[in-house]
Each structure stands twice: as C-alpha cells, then as structure tokens.
Amino acid sequence: MPSRRLALLHWAAGYVAGCGTGLWSSGVWAGPQIEEPLSHAVRTALSAAVAAAAPPEPLLANAAAQQTYSDWQTHASQRLARYKKHAAERQEFLQTLWYEARRAGLPLSLVLGVVQVESGFRKYAISSAGARGYMQVMPFWARLIGDGDDGRLFHMQTNLRFGCVILRHYLDRERGDLFLGLGRYNGSRGQAVYPQAVLAAQRQWVHAAD
C-alpha cells in the first residue's frame, strides 16, 4: 500500500532527524507476514522454543550483571514512560522483554525497536492484516507452532515469546542479515522502508546492556 509505505518512510526519516514524535499513537503498521511451509524439524524446533513459558526472571550471574540490568531498566523505563504511564506496568513489560530477547539471542534495543514500530507498545493492537499484540504476531503462528489458541497472542509474555522466536528464525534463515530478516518478519522482504523504520527506532533504545 503506497500510503503505508509513505507514512512509514516519513516516520523513519523523522527519527533519523531527531524529530519523530507521536506518529504511532493511532496506527498499527504490521505487514501481511507470509505463511510459509515449515519442515517438520523446523516446526518442532520452533514449537519447543515457544513452549513451557517460564516466569520471566532475569538471569543475572553476578553483581555487575545485576547493575547492568538495573541501569538498563532505568534507561528504558524513562523512554517507555511516553507509551506506558504506570511504573509497575513498565517494569513488568521490560522484565519480560529482557527475558525473551535474551532467551532468543536478540539485542534488547532491536526488540524494543520492533515493538515500537509494529504496535506502538499497545498490548491489544490488531493490524488490518490480523496481526496481534506487541510484536504483531500473525494468528497462523499459533496453529503452526503453538497450541492453536490465537487469543493467547494478546498475553504479554506469549506475544513477546512468539515474536522473538519468529524474528530469530527469520534472521537465521537470512544468515544474520538484519535488513532481510526484518523484511521477512514484516512480510516485505527486500523493501527498505520497514527495516529503516525499525533501525531508526532501535537507535533510540541502544544501551550498554545490548
């Protein structure tokens, strides 16, 4: 849709210029992510990756790691306050995102950038393509690798778990190519608008904890 691409491009340009403000308050920009055939081995691996949701307790090995986590929480919470007013809600969201991003081997700032672009940090966001929640997961994923209950995609940890696992899968398929992996996640592989928007958003969340 030309209007969608134009709006996304303007948003990305605004962020690069340091003036991106509020454009995600009224829209959801998930693309029509494509359902692709998965081999049995891949389906089994992805199913295992989204199963057995554990409490999202951060895995912090020592005092230095605890301090890094605390610093990141403070940094990210300050930025997130424009989207989520309540401190307890921000803390729960960030703790869960930390857990799921780390579990999938993804940079924290990248996952935050994807959530910002995909849903504007709205838990119950639904796109015109039917994608759901924070990371705008398409319902077909619940059938392919989940228990078939697409209503669970509105659950915070479930949505972040699916989104991170799917993004990791696409990055692996593209041999770590972030541009192509993000495009595949959005259903717009090879087009620059969506990756540029995510990367512009990601830069606002970069922290030493990445």
C-alpha positions as CSV (number, residue, x, y, z in Angstrom):
1,M,0.0,0.0,0.0
2,P,1.7,3.2,-1.1
3,S,0.2,5.3,1.7
4,R,1.5,2.9,4.3
5,R,5.0,2.9,2.8
6,L,5.0,6.7,2.6
7,A,3.9,7.1,6.2
8,L,6.5,4.6,7.4
9,L,9.2,6.3,5.4
10,H,8.3,9.7,6.8
11,W,8.3,8.3,10.3
12,A,11.8,6.8,9.8
13,A,13.1,10.0,8.3
14,G,11.7,11.9,11.3
15,Y,13.5,9.7,13.7
16,V,16.8,10.0,11.9
17,A,16.4,13.7,12.0
18,G,15.6,13.5,15.7
19,C,12.0,14.7,15.4
20,G,9.9,11.5,15.3
21,T,7.1,12.1,17.8
22,G,3.7,10.5,18.3
23,L,3.1,9.1,14.9
24,W,2.4,5.6,16.3
25,S,-0.4,6.7,18.7
26,S,-3.2,5.9,16.2
27,G,-1.9,3.2,13.8
28,V,-0.6,-0.3,13.6
29,W,1.9,-0.9,10.9
30,A,2.4,-4.7,10.7
31,G,2.7,-6.1,7.2
32,P,1.0,-9.1,5.8
33,Q,3.5,-11.6,7.1
34,I,3.5,-14.6,4.8
35,E,2.7,-18.1,6.0
36,E,5.4,-20.3,4.6
37,P,5.7,-24.1,4.7
38,L,8.0,-25.3,7.5
39,S,9.8,-28.6,7.6
40,H,8.9,-31.0,10.4
41,A,12.3,-30.4,12.1
42,V,11.9,-26.6,11.9
43,R,8.3,-26.7,13.1
44,T,9.3,-29.0,16.0
45,A,12.2,-26.7,17.0
46,L,10.0,-23.6,16.9
47,S,7.3,-25.3,18.8
48,A,9.8,-26.2,21.5
49,A,11.1,-22.7,21.6
50,V,7.6,-21.2,22.3
51,A,6.5,-23.9,24.8
52,A,7.0,-24.1,28.5
53,A,6.7,-20.4,29.3
54,A,8.7,-19.8,32.5
55,P,8.4,-16.8,34.8
56,P,10.5,-14.1,33.1
57,E,13.0,-13.7,35.9
58,P,16.2,-12.1,34.6
59,L,19.2,-14.4,34.7
60,L,21.9,-12.3,36.4
61,A,25.1,-14.1,37.2
62,N,26.8,-11.6,39.4
63,A,26.7,-8.1,40.9
64,A,28.0,-6.5,37.7
65,A,25.2,-8.1,35.7
66,Q,22.6,-7.0,38.2
67,Q,23.9,-3.4,38.0
68,T,23.8,-3.5,34.2
69,Y,20.2,-4.8,34.3
70,S,19.2,-2.1,36.8
71,D,20.8,0.6,34.6
72,W,19.0,-0.7,31.5
73,Q,15.7,-0.8,33.3
74,T,16.1,2.8,34.4
75,H,17.1,4.0,30.9
76,A,14.4,2.1,29.1
77,S,11.7,2.9,31.6
78,Q,12.3,6.6,31.1
79,R,11.8,6.3,27.4
80,L,8.9,4.0,27.7
81,A,7.0,6.4,30.0
82,R,5.6,8.2,27.0
83,Y,3.8,4.9,26.0
84,K,3.1,3.4,29.4
85,K,2.3,5.7,32.2
86,H,2.4,3.3,35.1
87,A,5.8,2.4,36.5
88,A,4.7,-1.1,37.6
89,E,3.4,-1.9,34.1
90,R,6.7,-0.6,32.5
91,Q,8.7,-2.7,34.9
92,E,6.8,-5.9,34.1
93,F,7.0,-5.3,30.4
94,L,10.7,-4.6,30.4
95,Q,11.5,-7.5,32.6
96,T,9.6,-9.8,30.3
97,L,11.2,-8.3,27.2
98,W,14.6,-8.7,28.7
99,Y,14.0,-12.4,29.4
100,E,12.5,-13.2,26.0
101,A,15.1,-11.2,24.0
102,R,18.0,-12.8,25.9
103,R,16.4,-16.2,25.5
104,A,16.2,-15.7,21.7
105,G,19.7,-14.2,21.5
106,L,18.4,-10.8,20.2
107,P,19.6,-7.3,21.1
108,L,17.2,-5.6,23.6
109,S,17.2,-2.5,21.5
110,L,16.2,-4.4,18.4
111,V,13.2,-6.0,20.1
112,L,12.2,-2.6,21.5
113,G,12.5,-1.1,18.1
114,V,10.3,-3.8,16.5
115,V,7.6,-3.4,19.2
116,Q,7.7,0.4,18.8
117,V,7.2,0.2,15.0
118,E,4.8,-2.7,15.0
119,S,2.4,-1.7,17.7
120,G,3.5,1.5,19.5
121,F,3.7,-0.6,22.7
122,R,0.0,-1.4,22.6
123,K,-0.8,-4.8,24.1
124,Y,-4.1,-5.3,22.3
125,A,-3.1,-3.8,18.9
126,I,-4.6,-5.5,15.8
127,S,-3.4,-4.7,12.3
128,S,-5.5,-4.7,9.2
129,A,-3.8,-8.0,8.3
130,G,-4.9,-9.5,11.6
131,A,-1.5,-9.4,13.4
132,R,-1.8,-9.2,17.1
133,G,-0.3,-7.7,20.2
134,Y,3.0,-6.0,20.9
135,M,5.1,-7.7,18.2
136,Q,2.1,-8.1,15.8
137,V,2.2,-11.9,15.6
138,M,0.0,-13.4,12.8
139,P,-2.6,-15.9,14.1
140,F,-1.3,-18.6,11.8
141,W,1.8,-19.0,14.0
142,A,-0.4,-20.2,16.9
143,R,-1.6,-23.0,14.6
144,L,1.9,-23.8,13.2
145,I,4.0,-23.8,16.3
146,G,1.6,-23.2,19.2
147,D,-1.4,-24.8,20.8
148,G,-3.8,-23.3,18.2
149,D,-5.3,-20.7,20.6
150,D,-4.5,-17.4,18.8
151,G,-6.3,-15.5,21.6
152,R,-3.2,-16.2,23.7
153,L,-1.2,-13.9,21.4
154,F,-2.6,-11.0,23.5
155,H,-0.9,-12.3,26.6
156,M,2.3,-10.2,27.1
157,Q,4.8,-13.0,27.6
158,T,3.3,-15.2,25.0
159,N,3.4,-12.5,22.4
160,L,6.9,-11.5,23.2
161,R,8.0,-15.1,23.2
162,F,6.4,-15.8,19.8
163,G,7.7,-12.5,18.3
164,C,11.3,-13.1,19.5
165,V,11.4,-16.7,18.4
166,I,9.9,-15.8,14.9
167,L,12.3,-12.9,14.5
168,R,15.3,-15.2,15.5
169,H,14.0,-17.8,13.0
170,Y,13.9,-15.3,10.1
171,L,17.3,-13.8,11.0
172,D,18.8,-17.3,11.0
173,R,17.1,-18.0,7.6
174,E,18.7,-14.9,6.2
175,R,22.1,-15.8,7.7
176,G,22.1,-12.9,10.1
177,D,21.2,-10.3,7.5
178,L,19.2,-7.8,9.6
179,F,17.8,-6.0,6.6
180,L,16.4,-9.1,5.0
181,G,15.4,-10.7,8.3
182,L,13.4,-7.7,9.4
183,G,11.8,-7.5,5.9
184,R,10.7,-11.1,6.2
185,Y,9.3,-10.5,9.7
186,N,7.2,-7.7,8.3
187,G,6.2,-9.5,5.1
188,S,8.1,-7.0,3.0
189,R,11.4,-8.8,2.3
190,G,13.7,-6.8,0.0
191,Q,11.9,-3.4,0.6
192,A,13.8,-0.8,2.6
193,V,11.0,1.1,4.4
194,Y,10.3,-1.3,7.3
195,P,13.9,-2.2,8.1
196,Q,14.8,1.5,8.0
197,A,12.0,2.3,10.4
198,V,12.9,-0.4,12.9
199,L,16.6,0.5,12.8
200,A,15.8,4.2,13.3
201,A,13.6,3.2,16.3
202,Q,16.3,0.8,17.6
203,R,18.8,3.6,17.9
204,Q,16.6,5.3,20.5
205,W,16.9,2.3,22.8
206,V,20.6,1.4,22.5
207,H,22.2,0.7,25.8
208,A,25.4,-1.0,27.1
209,A,23.2,-4.0,28.1
210,D,22.6,-4.8,24.4
